[in-house]
């Protein structure tokens, strides 16, 4: 299993506990919130994409949502409420997902 920086980037310990997610569900949801596909989540965590789908089904029930976007929004809203704040490398880095290049920000 590959090591992830999911917890470091989003500080999910309190948020996932409050949302009643298991450690694995929190890891899956954090990667989904970062823009990863089910296959990419599975590759990152060393599980199949079908297992990722099962985790997402469980997450949807626990969070009372119907889409991955709604689940990700619930996670990020909870993390912000718990005191998490974006950092220079945090949000922009996790939004990219694997294999994506981020264009430099050009202010107006």
TAFEN-V66727 format. One record per pair of residues at least 24 apart in sequence whose ideal C-beta (glycine too) atoms are under 10 Angstrom apart, sorted by sequence separation. I is the first residue (numbers start at 1). J is the second residue. If there is no record, write none. Layout:
{{I J} {I J}}
//
This chain:
{{6 30} {9 33} {10 34} {28 52} {32 56} {5 30} {6 31} {9 34} {28 53} {4 30} {28 54} {29 55} {4 31} {6 33} {24 51} {28 55} {29 56} {32 59} {6 34} {24 52} {27 55} {28 56} {5 34} {26 55} {4 34} {25 55} {28 58} {29 59} {38 68} {24 55} {25 56} {28 59} {37 68} {22 55} {25 58} {26 59} {29 62} {21 55} {24 58} {25 59} {29 63} {33 68} {22 58} {32 68} {33 69} {4 41} {21 58} {22 59} {25 62} {32 69} {35 72} {6 44} {21 59} {25 63} {33 71} {34 72} {6 45} {29 68} {32 71} {33 72} {4 44} {19 59} {22 62} {28 68} {32 72} {33 73} {2 43} {3 44} {4 45} {21 62} {31 72} {33 74} {2 44} {3 45} {20 62} {21 63} {29 71} {30 72} {33 75} {1 44} {2 45} {19 62} {20 63} {28 71} {29 72} {32 75} {33 76} {1 45} {2 46} {19 63} {1 46} {29 74} {30 75} {1 47} {25 71} {29 75} {30 76} {33 79} {29 76} {26 75} {30 79} {21 71} {19 71} {44 97} {21 75} {44 98} {19 74} {43 98} {19 75} {41 97} {21 78} {34 91} {40 97} {41 98} {36 94} {40 98} {15 74} {16 75} {19 78} {34 93} {35 94} {40 99} {15 75} {18 78} {19 79} {34 94} {35 95} {36 96} {37 97} {15 76} {18 79} {33 94} {34 95} {35 96} {36 97} {37 98} {15 77} {16 78} {33 95} {34 96} {35 97} {36 98} {12 75} {15 78} {16 79} {18 81} {31 94} {34 97} {35 98} {14 78} {15 79} {18 82} {30 94} {34 98} {10 75} {14 79} {15 80} {17 82} {32 97} {35 100} {10 76} {12 78} {15 81} {16 82} {31 97} {12 79} {14 81} {15 82} {31 98} {10 78} {11 79} {14 82} {15 83} {10 79} {13 82} {14 83} {15 84} {9 79} {10 80} {12 82} {14 84} {11 82} {10 82} {11 83} {12 84} {11 84} {10 84} {11 85} {9 84} {10 86} {9 86} {9 87} {11 90} {9 89} {10 90} {9 90} {10 91} {8 90} {9 91} {5 89} {9 93} {10 94} {5 90} {9 94} {5 93} {6 94} {5 94}}
//
